Amino acid sequence: MSGTTPRTGADATTADVVCLGESMVTFLPSRPGRLADVPSFARGIGGAESNVACALAAAGHRAAWVSRVGADGFGDHLVDAVAAYGVDTSAVRRDPHRPTGIYFRTATDRFTDLHEVAYYRAGSAASTMSPATVPYEGLPAGRVLHLSGITAALSADCLALLRDLTAPRPDRPLISFDVNHRPGLWRGSDASPAVLLELARRADLVFVGEDEAEEAWGVVGAEAIREALPEPGVVVVKRGADGVTVFSRLRPGPRSSDAGGADHSADTVTHVPALSVDVVAPVGAGDAFAAGFLSATLRGLPVRTRARHGHLMAAAVLTVPGDLTDPPARDRADHLAALDDAAWGRLRLGPGWTGDDTEVRTT
């Protein structure tokens, strides 16, 4: 089925954003400590693309999630939990021969050496996604197709699927691609993280962290990242505590194989500082940022406002223990995103800040 346009007929469901990728059942510890010492775990869900779909649906958009899960209880839980956010899960397929992926993690920071994560996803149902097993004719039509580099690392079939979905087509949806470099997934793989650069260059909107660009591609700094990604109309470089730098242009750039020949004269460069946040857990913040940015993009808001909505959506997740939470009400987020630079810089967001009756603190 490779080469078939991933769109549906007139009777298909239309979504604002279609998100494709693996989701897993995650087990969150009942207390801090080594996995060996944690006595019990609470069940949740986690997956970069389904996180984005859930956040967008909670923010009032039509979102769909496409994946494969096992014909097991964990698969049932995943589909039910994602659907409970209002996400269309009709294109999720069950695999009677392979299990749903699961993972366990400690309560400590996943971005330091103090954390532990134990994945049980090898041979999962989602790892068999391919141009042959994902029925394009059954996918919801969408204005945006959101993908991530995690899928590319799962298997050769998954990589083939992403290459097919990102292939240039006159009528393809806007392709949003979050690099999401996970070094552990590439160990033992026949491919290398360099393929993430290939996929990102075929997208229209790219999210990438400075740290992951350096680790995966040896590219250092926001300007160098833009030079390595000349084709996408929008490149969002995430810079941690320094916020984000967004490179955007209104007219399309060249899509040749010669990155050095790109014309960046039409680029607008927008720097948007990060917020001060009392972090409870950093898991899922990148997915939430992507959802906030996409939400504002769908609404046609200016680039700076898109990035601010990304920061606000990320702050909602940073102040809860899990991967997902309800975002702030749209009018509340719009009000905060419209603050002047000085007021934005004084914001300090902590647990519960998204509640309508909670006063937002300033520093």
TORDREN-203496 format. One record per residue (C-alpha): residue number from 1; x, y, z; residue in one letter. Coordinates in steps of 0.02 Angstrom, whole numbers, plus 50000, padded with zeros to 5 digits. Layout:
<sites>
+-----+-------+-------+-------+----+
:   i :  east : north :    up : aa :
+-----+-------+-------+-------+----+
: NUM :     X :     Y :     Z :  a :
...
+-----+-------+-------+-------+----+
</sites>
This chain:
<sites>
+-----+-------+-------+-------+----+
:   i :  east : north :    up : aa :
+-----+-------+-------+-------+----+
:   1 : 50000 : 50000 : 50000 :  m :
:   2 : 50154 : 50111 : 49998 :  s :
:   3 : 50124 : 50269 : 49900 :  g :
:   4 : 49937 : 50273 : 49933 :  t :
:   5 : 49882 : 50446 : 49989 :  t :
:   6 : 49835 : 50436 : 50174 :  p :
:   7 : 49665 : 50517 : 50153 :  r :
:   8 : 49489 : 50450 : 50161 :  t :
:   9 : 49330 : 50466 : 50063 :  g :
:  10 : 49188 : 50589 : 50085 :  a :
:  11 : 49105 : 50483 : 50218 :  d :
:  12 : 49259 : 50484 : 50330 :  a :
:  13 : 49276 : 50575 : 50494 :  t :
:  14 : 49370 : 50739 : 50478 :  t :
:  15 : 49493 : 50787 : 50615 :  a :
:  16 : 49593 : 50943 : 50648 :  d :
:  17 : 49744 : 50837 : 50692 :  v :
:  18 : 49780 : 50652 : 50664 :  v :
:  19 : 49917 : 50584 : 50779 :  c :
:  20 : 50001 : 50418 : 50735 :  l :
:  21 : 50114 : 50322 : 50853 :  g :
:  22 : 50132 : 50197 : 50994 :  e :
:  23 : 50052 : 50222 : 51163 :  s :
:  24 : 50090 : 50112 : 51313 :  m :
:  25 : 50016 : 50076 : 51482 :  v :
:  26 : 50129 : 50158 : 51609 :  t :
:  27 : 50150 : 50111 : 51791 :  f :
:  28 : 50187 : 50257 : 51906 :  l :
:  29 : 50269 : 50222 : 52075 :  p :
:  30 : 50175 : 50245 : 52237 :  s :
:  31 : 50329 : 50327 : 52315 :  r :
:  32 : 50503 : 50386 : 52266 :  p :
:  33 : 50645 : 50261 : 52260 :  g :
:  34 : 50723 : 50124 : 52156 :  r :
:  35 : 50607 : 50014 : 52055 :  l :
:  36 : 50669 : 49870 : 52161 :  a :
:  37 : 50603 : 49957 : 52317 :  d :
:  38 : 50436 : 50025 : 52257 :  v :
:  39 : 50296 : 49918 : 52330 :  p :
:  40 : 50155 : 49967 : 52211 :  s :
:  41 : 50114 : 50065 : 52056 :  f :
:  42 : 49967 : 50163 : 51987 :  a :
:  43 : 49915 : 50128 : 51808 :  r :
:  44 : 49914 : 50266 : 51679 :  g :
:  45 : 49945 : 50290 : 51494 :  i :
:  46 : 50091 : 50366 : 51401 :  g :
:  47 : 50136 : 50395 : 51220 :  g :
:  48 : 50201 : 50550 : 51133 :  a :
:  49 : 50072 : 50553 : 50994 :  e :
:  50 : 49922 : 50501 : 51098 :  s :
:  51 : 49973 : 50631 : 51228 :  n :
:  52 : 49962 : 50765 : 51092 :  v :
:  53 : 49794 : 50699 : 51033 :  a :
:  54 : 49722 : 50697 : 51210 :  c :
:  55 : 49784 : 50873 : 51247 :  a :
:  56 : 49712 : 50940 : 51085 :  l :
:  57 : 49544 : 50856 : 51115 :  a :
:  58 : 49539 : 50925 : 51293 :  a :
:  59 : 49573 : 51098 : 51218 :  a :
:  60 : 49420 : 51083 : 51106 :  g :
:  61 : 49494 : 51019 : 50943 :  h :
:  62 : 49444 : 50867 : 50841 :  r :
:  63 : 49588 : 50745 : 50864 :  a :
:  64 : 49614 : 50566 : 50808 :  a :
:  65 : 49742 : 50437 : 50864 :  w :
:  66 : 49804 : 50299 : 50748 :  v :
:  67 : 49901 : 50149 : 50814 :  s :
:  68 : 49902 : 49962 : 50845 :  r :
:  69 : 49876 : 49881 : 51015 :  v :
:  70 : 49865 : 49703 : 51074 :  g :
:  71 : 49702 : 49610 : 51090 :  a :
:  72 : 49725 : 49614 : 51278 :  d :
:  73 : 49666 : 49706 : 51432 :  g :
:  74 : 49804 : 49836 : 51420 :  f :
:  75 : 49751 : 49874 : 51242 :  g :
:  76 : 49571 : 49893 : 51302 :  d :
:  77 : 49628 : 50014 : 51437 :  h :
:  78 : 49731 : 50118 : 51316 :  l :
:  79 : 49593 : 50139 : 51189 :  v :
:  80 : 49463 : 50177 : 51323 :  d :
:  81 : 49575 : 50302 : 51412 :  a :
:  82 : 49622 : 50397 : 51254 :  v :
:  83 : 49441 : 50397 : 51193 :  a :
:  84 : 49386 : 50467 : 51361 :  a :
:  85 : 49474 : 50629 : 51316 :  y :
:  86 : 49363 : 50644 : 51162 :  g :
:  87 : 49492 : 50574 : 51040 :  v :
:  88 : 49433 : 50475 : 50888 :  d :
:  89 : 49509 : 50300 : 50908 :  t :
:  90 : 49415 : 50217 : 50765 :  s :
:  91 : 49576 : 50188 : 50666 :  a :
:  92 : 49665 : 50096 : 50808 :  v :
:  93 : 49688 : 49913 : 50758 :  r :
:  94 : 49702 : 49760 : 50871 :  r :
:  95 : 49839 : 49631 : 50846 :  d :
:  96 : 49792 : 49457 : 50908 :  p :
:  97 : 49972 : 49396 : 50906 :  h :
:  98 : 50072 : 49537 : 50989 :  r :
:  99 : 50052 : 49624 : 51156 :  p :
: 100 : 50021 : 49805 : 51204 :  t :
: 101 : 50181 : 49889 : 51264 :  g :
: 102 : 50201 : 49935 : 51447 :  i :
: 103 : 50332 : 50024 : 51551 :  y :
: 104 : 50375 : 50063 : 51731 :  f :
: 105 : 50464 : 50219 : 51792 :  r :
: 106 : 50527 : 50291 : 51954 :  t :
: 107 : 50464 : 50455 : 52027 :  a :
: 108 : 50631 : 50543 : 52005 :  t :
: 109 : 50679 : 50655 : 51859 :  d :
: 110 : 50680 : 50556 : 51697 :  r :
: 111 : 50806 : 50679 : 51623 :  f :
: 112 : 50943 : 50643 : 51749 :  t :
: 113 : 51043 : 50489 : 51798 :  d :
: 114 : 50932 : 50470 : 51951 :  l :
: 115 : 50785 : 50398 : 51858 :  h :
: 116 : 50744 : 50221 : 51804 :  e :
: 117 : 50629 : 50170 : 51662 :  v :
: 118 : 50594 : 49988 : 51620 :  a :
: 119 : 50515 : 49965 : 51449 :  y :
: 120 : 50425 : 49808 : 51393 :  y :
: 121 : 50387 : 49857 : 51215 :  r :
: 122 : 50498 : 49745 : 51105 :  a :
: 123 : 50387 : 49652 : 50983 :  g :
: 124 : 50236 : 49756 : 51031 :  s :
: 125 : 50084 : 49771 : 50920 :  a :
: 126 : 50130 : 49951 : 50878 :  a :
: 127 : 50302 : 49901 : 50817 :  s :
: 128 : 50219 : 49810 : 50670 :  t :
: 129 : 50144 : 49970 : 50599 :  m :
: 130 : 50191 : 49983 : 50416 :  s :
: 131 : 50119 : 50042 : 50250 :  p :
: 132 : 50039 : 49869 : 50238 :  a :
: 133 : 49962 : 49860 : 50413 :  t :
: 134 : 49899 : 50040 : 50432 :  v :
: 135 : 49745 : 50050 : 50320 :  p :
: 136 : 49758 : 50223 : 50243 :  y :
: 137 : 49581 : 50213 : 50174 :  e :
: 138 : 49518 : 50194 : 50352 :  g :
: 139 : 49611 : 50342 : 50426 :  l :
: 140 : 49521 : 50500 : 50475 :  p :
: 141 : 49557 : 50645 : 50359 :  a :
: 142 : 49649 : 50784 : 50450 :  g :
: 143 : 49714 : 50960 : 50424 :  r :
: 144 : 49874 : 50908 : 50514 :  v :
: 145 : 49962 : 50740 : 50529 :  l :
: 146 : 50070 : 50735 : 50685 :  h :
: 147 : 50214 : 50609 : 50694 :  l :
: 148 : 50368 : 50584 : 50802 :  s :
: 149 : 50540 : 50508 : 50791 :  g :
: 150 : 50495 : 50378 : 50922 :  i :
: 151 : 50393 : 50284 : 50792 :  t :
: 152 : 50540 : 50281 : 50671 :  a :
: 153 : 50647 : 50194 : 50803 :  a :
: 154 : 50525 : 50052 : 50840 :  l :
: 155 : 50558 : 49945 : 50686 :  s :
: 156 : 50607 : 49949 : 50503 :  a :
: 157 : 50422 : 49935 : 50459 :  d :
: 158 : 50380 : 50086 : 50565 :  c :
: 159 : 50519 : 50186 : 50483 :  l :
: 160 : 50451 : 50136 : 50312 :  a :
: 161 : 50280 : 50197 : 50365 :  l :
: 162 : 50347 : 50367 : 50417 :  l :
: 163 : 50444 : 50384 : 50256 :  r :
: 164 : 50286 : 50346 : 50160 :  d :
: 165 : 50178 : 50467 : 50259 :  l :
: 166 : 50304 : 50609 : 50242 :  t :
: 167 : 50332 : 50583 : 50055 :  a :
: 168 : 50291 : 50740 : 49954 :  p :
: 169 : 50113 : 50738 : 49887 :  r :
: 170 : 50011 : 50881 : 49817 :  p :
: 171 : 49864 : 50848 : 49933 :  d :
: 172 : 49950 : 50787 : 50091 :  r :
: 173 : 49902 : 50869 : 50256 :  p :
: 174 : 50023 : 50982 : 50347 :  l :
: 175 : 50154 : 50866 : 50423 :  i :
: 176 : 50202 : 50904 : 50603 :  s :
: 177 : 50355 : 50809 : 50663 :  f :
: 178 : 50425 : 50804 : 50840 :  d :
: 179 : 50602 : 50735 : 50832 :  v :
: 180 : 50585 : 50654 : 51005 :  n :
: 181 : 50757 : 50574 : 51001 :  h :
: 182 : 50763 : 50430 : 51126 :  r :
: 183 : 50942 : 50359 : 51124 :  p :
: 184 : 50893 : 50195 : 51206 :  g :
: 185 : 50772 : 50152 : 51065 :  l :
: 186 : 50910 : 50161 : 50935 :  w :
: 187 : 51029 : 50041 : 51021 :  r :
: 188 : 51033 : 49881 : 50922 :  g :
: 189 : 50932 : 49959 : 50781 :  s :
: 190 : 50984 : 49933 : 50600 :  d :
: 191 : 50950 : 50119 : 50571 :  a :
: 192 : 51030 : 50270 : 50654 :  s :
: 193 : 50959 : 50431 : 50726 :  p :
: 194 : 51020 : 50516 : 50567 :  a :
: 195 : 50857 : 50460 : 50486 :  v :
: 196 : 50768 : 50581 : 50603 :  l :
: 197 : 50851 : 50723 : 50508 :  l :
: 198 : 50788 : 50649 : 50345 :  e :
: 199 : 50610 : 50639 : 50410 :  l :
: 200 : 50615 : 50813 : 50488 :  a :
: 201 : 50670 : 50890 : 50324 :  r :
: 202 : 50515 : 50817 : 50241 :  r :
: 203 : 50397 : 50895 : 50369 :  a :
: 204 : 50312 : 51065 : 50368 :  d :
: 205 : 50324 : 51098 : 50555 :  l :
: 206 : 50465 : 51027 : 50662 :  v :
: 207 : 50490 : 51024 : 50851 :  f :
: 208 : 50668 : 50987 : 50906 :  v :
: 209 : 50770 : 51015 : 51063 :  g :
: 210 : 50945 : 51089 : 51055 :  e :
: 211 : 51008 : 50945 : 51162 :  d :
: 212 : 50934 : 50808 : 51052 :  e :
: 213 : 50995 : 50890 : 50891 :  a :
: 214 : 51172 : 50890 : 50961 :  e :
: 215 : 51160 : 50710 : 51022 :  e :
: 216 : 51076 : 50639 : 50867 :  a :
: 217 : 51156 : 50742 : 50729 :  w :
: 218 : 51305 : 50834 : 50805 :  g :
: 219 : 51220 : 51000 : 50764 :  v :
: 220 : 51247 : 51135 : 50895 :  v :
: 221 : 51140 : 51291 : 50919 :  g :
: 222 : 50974 : 51355 : 50851 :  a :
: 223 : 51046 : 51437 : 50695 :  e :
: 224 : 51141 : 51279 : 50648 :  a :
: 225 : 50983 : 51176 : 50674 :  i :
: 226 : 50890 : 51289 : 50553 :  r :
: 227 : 51031 : 51269 : 50428 :  e :
: 228 : 51014 : 51080 : 50444 :  a :
: 229 : 50825 : 51093 : 50420 :  l :
: 230 : 50804 : 51214 : 50275 :  p :
: 231 : 50642 : 51144 : 50203 :  e :
: 232 : 50509 : 51154 : 50341 :  p :
: 233 : 50408 : 51314 : 50347 :  g :
: 234 : 50418 : 51318 : 50537 :  v :
: 235 : 50556 : 51250 : 50648 :  v :
: 236 : 50531 : 51262 : 50836 :  v :
: 237 : 50697 : 51244 : 50930 :  v :
: 238 : 50668 : 51203 : 51113 :  k :
: 239 : 50805 : 51274 : 51225 :  r :
: 240 : 50755 : 51216 : 51398 :  g :
: 241 : 50751 : 51353 : 51528 :  a :
: 242 : 50793 : 51480 : 51391 :  d :
: 243 : 50626 : 51451 : 51305 :  g :
: 244 : 50608 : 51423 : 51118 :  v :
: 245 : 50669 : 51499 : 50957 :  t :
: 246 : 50548 : 51484 : 50812 :  v :
: 247 : 50607 : 51501 : 50632 :  f :
: 248 : 50460 : 51532 : 50516 :  s :
: 249 : 50425 : 51593 : 50341 :  r :
: 250 : 50266 : 51628 : 50247 :  l :
: 251 : 50323 : 51567 : 50078 :  r :
: 252 : 50386 : 51389 : 50046 :  p :
: 253 : 50571 : 51356 : 50042 :  g :
: 254 : 50666 : 51240 : 49924 :  p :
: 255 : 50646 : 51053 : 49947 :  r :
: 256 : 50805 : 50998 : 49862 :  s :
: 257 : 50932 : 50881 : 49939 :  s :
: 258 : 51056 : 51024 : 49954 :  d :
: 259 : 51033 : 51096 : 50129 :  a :
: 260 : 51171 : 51222 : 50098 :  g :
: 261 : 51074 : 51302 : 49956 :  g :
: 262 : 50923 : 51353 : 50060 :  a :
: 263 : 50866 : 51533 : 50059 :  d :
: 264 : 50826 : 51592 : 50236 :  h :
: 265 : 50800 : 51773 : 50185 :  s :
: 266 : 50613 : 51754 : 50214 :  a :
: 267 : 50634 : 51683 : 50390 :  d :
: 268 : 50561 : 51771 : 50540 :  t :
: 269 : 50653 : 51725 : 50701 :  v :
: 270 : 50549 : 51733 : 50859 :  t :
: 271 : 50620 : 51706 : 51034 :  h :
: 272 : 50492 : 51664 : 51169 :  v :
: 273 : 50554 : 51646 : 51349 :  p :
: 274 : 50501 : 51498 : 51455 :  a :
: 275 : 50388 : 51518 : 51606 :  l :
: 276 : 50438 : 51498 : 51788 :  s :
: 277 : 50355 : 51336 : 51842 :  v :
: 278 : 50353 : 51239 : 52006 :  d :
: 279 : 50386 : 51070 : 51925 :  v :
: 280 : 50304 : 50915 : 51996 :  v :
: 281 : 50361 : 50797 : 51856 :  a :
: 282 : 50437 : 50837 : 51685 :  p :
: 283 : 50358 : 50690 : 51593 :  v :
: 284 : 50250 : 50738 : 51445 :  g :
: 285 : 50297 : 50922 : 51441 :  a :
: 286 : 50367 : 50915 : 51264 :  g :
: 287 : 50209 : 50832 : 51200 :  d :
: 288 : 50103 : 50963 : 51288 :  a :
: 289 : 50206 : 51103 : 51211 :  f :
: 290 : 50178 : 51030 : 51038 :  a :
: 291 : 49991 : 51018 : 51073 :  a :
: 292 : 49982 : 51199 : 51131 :  g :
: 293 : 50080 : 51260 : 50980 :  f :
: 294 : 49972 : 51157 : 50861 :  l :
: 295 : 49812 : 51218 : 50944 :  s :
: 296 : 49862 : 51400 : 50917 :  a :
: 297 : 49920 : 51359 : 50740 :  t :
: 298 : 49748 : 51287 : 50699 :  l :
: 299 : 49673 : 51448 : 50762 :  r :
: 300 : 49785 : 51553 : 50650 :  g :
: 301 : 49868 : 51645 : 50794 :  l :
: 302 : 50036 : 51736 : 50774 :  p :
: 303 : 50197 : 51637 : 50798 :  v :
: 304 : 50240 : 51716 : 50966 :  r :
: 305 : 50066 : 51675 : 51031 :  t :
: 306 : 50081 : 51496 : 50968 :  r :
: 307 : 50241 : 51473 : 51067 :  a :
: 308 : 50164 : 51550 : 51222 :  r :
: 309 : 50017 : 51431 : 51211 :  h :
: 310 : 50145 : 51292 : 51198 :  g :
: 311 : 50229 : 51350 : 51357 :  h :
: 312 : 50061 : 51364 : 51447 :  l :
: 313 : 50007 : 51189 : 51396 :  m :
: 314 : 50176 : 51122 : 51450 :  a :
: 315 : 50160 : 51211 : 51617 :  a :
: 316 : 49993 : 51124 : 51646 :  a :
: 317 : 50077 : 50953 : 51629 :  v :
: 318 : 50234 : 51002 : 51725 :  l :
: 319 : 50129 : 51038 : 51878 :  t :
: 320 : 50048 : 50865 : 51889 :  v :
: 321 : 50128 : 50692 : 51918 :  p :
: 322 : 50076 : 50608 : 51754 :  g :
: 323 : 50088 : 50634 : 51566 :  d :
: 324 : 49916 : 50712 : 51546 :  l :
: 325 : 49804 : 50841 : 51627 :  t :
: 326 : 49664 : 50958 : 51578 :  d :
: 327 : 49733 : 51116 : 51498 :  p :
: 328 : 49683 : 51290 : 51556 :  p :
: 329 : 49519 : 51355 : 51487 :  a :
: 330 : 49544 : 51438 : 51318 :  r :
: 331 : 49496 : 51613 : 51377 :  d :
: 332 : 49616 : 51598 : 51524 :  r :
: 333 : 49758 : 51538 : 51412 :  a :
: 334 : 49720 : 51676 : 51285 :  d :
: 335 : 49728 : 51807 : 51423 :  h :
: 336 : 49897 : 51745 : 51486 :  l :
: 337 : 49968 : 51726 : 51311 :  a :
: 338 : 49922 : 51907 : 51273 :  a :
: 339 : 50019 : 51980 : 51421 :  l :
: 340 : 50158 : 52103 : 51384 :  d :
: 341 : 50336 : 52039 : 51397 :  d :
: 342 : 50363 : 52106 : 51572 :  a :
: 343 : 50204 : 52027 : 51641 :  a :
: 344 : 50242 : 51863 : 51552 :  w :
: 345 : 50413 : 51860 : 51632 :  g :
: 346 : 50339 : 51883 : 51806 :  r :
: 347 : 50220 : 51735 : 51795 :  l :
: 348 : 50255 : 51587 : 51910 :  r :
: 349 : 50143 : 51436 : 51888 :  l :
: 350 : 50120 : 51298 : 52016 :  g :
: 351 : 50005 : 51150 : 52049 :  p :
: 352 : 49822 : 51193 : 52022 :  g :
: 353 : 49856 : 51350 : 51920 :  w :
: 354 : 49741 : 51295 : 51778 :  t :
: 355 : 49586 : 51304 : 51888 :  g :
: 356 : 49468 : 51447 : 51847 :  d :
: 357 : 49464 : 51502 : 52028 :  d :
: 358 : 49653 : 51492 : 52055 :  t :
: 359 : 49750 : 51653 : 52054 :  e :
: 360 : 49907 : 51651 : 51948 :  v :
: 361 : 50061 : 51703 : 52046 :  r :
: 362 : 50191 : 51828 : 51990 :  t :
: 363 : 50370 : 51851 : 52045 :  t :
+-----+-------+-------+-------+----+
</sites>
